[in-house]
Amino acid sequence: MPRVKYTDKDVALMARMMRAEAEGEGKLGMLMVGNVIVNRLKANCLDFKDLRSIRDVIFQVQGGNFSFEAVQKGNVFYNRARDTEKRLARQNLEYWRQHPSKFALWYFNPYGACPPEWYGQPFTGQFKKHCYYEPEANTCEGAYSW
């Protein structure tokens, strides 16, 4: 059983986002970004309440801006999804989770070292240039559900 419900359009959209946000970090880096997307859909807490689809997650607006920089700036996000990224997106949607993105709801690529917190949420680890953050204990049980 998949982690979340999805359509072929969701797969293509998620694949585009994974590529746009982490192509330079290889397949594993793209999987980690994809995992955050699925985690946000499953979480239903904190900044991610009432998101009901992959599209809702990717086009979410917070503080007047899209949540993902790739949507804000366009760049690679508006290229077509390639088969490689579609396969990775399906892995995320079906089963894939791994540290440091396993329970993460946030990530970013800082200019320096990863800070110990991001908007008050604890640092869980780094993969290449991306820092990952999961919810503070007892604040978002949905992030930890399979």
N, C-alpha and C positions, 0 to 999 in steps of 0.2 A: 504494500500500500504506500503511495507517495506521501511525502511529508506534508504537502499542500496540494489542493486541486489546481490544475493548470491546463491551458490549451496550447496548441502549436504557436499561436500568436504570442502567448506569454513566454514560451521558450525562445522565440526569436528576439523579443524585446529584452529579456534578461541576458541573452547572449551578447547583444549589442552593448549593454551596460557593462558586463564583465570585461569585454574587450576594451571599451573606452576607459575604464577605470584602472585596469591592471595588465594590459597586454605586455608591457615591459617586464612584468614579473612572472611571465610564463604561465603554463597551465595551472600550476598549484596556486599561484597568486590570483588568477582569475577565479578558481574554485573558492578561494577564501572570500573574495568579494561577493560571489554568488551566494555563499552561505549567509552572509550578513543580510542580503536581500530576503532570503527565505525566512531567516530569524525575525526580521521586522514584520513580515506578514503573520507569522505565528504568535508573536509576542502579545499583541492587543493590550499594551500598557505604555506608560510614560508618554513619549513623543509619538508612539505608534498605535494609538487606539483607533479602532474603526477602519483599519486598512483591510480590505476584503479581497484584493487581487494583486498580482505582480505589478500590474499597471498602476494601481493605487500607490504602491511602495515607490516605484521608480519616478512617478510624477508628483510625489508628495511635496507640498510647499510648506516650509517652516520659516517663520520670521520674514515673510515676503519673498523668499528665494526657494528655488527647487533644492531639495535635500542633497542631491548628488551634483557635484561640480560638472560632470560631463553633460548633464541635461542643461545646466545654466549656460555653459560655454559652447555647446554644440560638438565641437571637435569630432572625434571618431564615432561618437554615439549615433550620429545620423548616417553612418555607413550601414550597408546591409549586413545581417548576421551571416557568419561563415559556418560551415558544417562543424568545424572543430569546436567553436564556442557553443554551438547548439548542443553538441554531445556533452560538453561540460555543464551547461545549464540543466540538462535533463538529469545528470548525476546529482546536482544540488537539489533539484526538486524531488527526486526520488529518495535519496538516502544519504548523500555525502555530508559529513561534518568532521572537522579536524581542528585541533588546537593550532593557533591561537584564536581562530574565528569560530570555534565550536558553538559558543553561546553569545558571541559578540553581536551587538546592535549598532556599533559605530566603528569606523576606521577613518584614518586620514594619513596623509603623507606629509610629515613635517619637514621643515628645512634643517632641523637639527635632531637631537635625541628625542625619543618618545617621552612625553611627560607622564608622570605617575597617575594622573587623572585627566579625563576629558569631559568637561562639563559636569564634574563631580562623579563621574563613573570610573571604576578602577581599570587600569591597564592590565591586559591579560597576556600580551606578548606581541612580538613583531615578526613579520615575514618580509624579508627584503626591506623595502622602504615604507611599507604600511604598518601603522600601529593599530592594534585592535583593543576594543574596550567592551566589557560586558556590564550589565546592570549591577548596581550595588545590591548586596545580599537582601533578600526578602522584599524587593521592590517590583519584581516582574517575573512571576512564576512561568508565564507563557514562553519566555525566552529559553527556558530549560526543558520544555516539552518536546517530545519527538514527533 
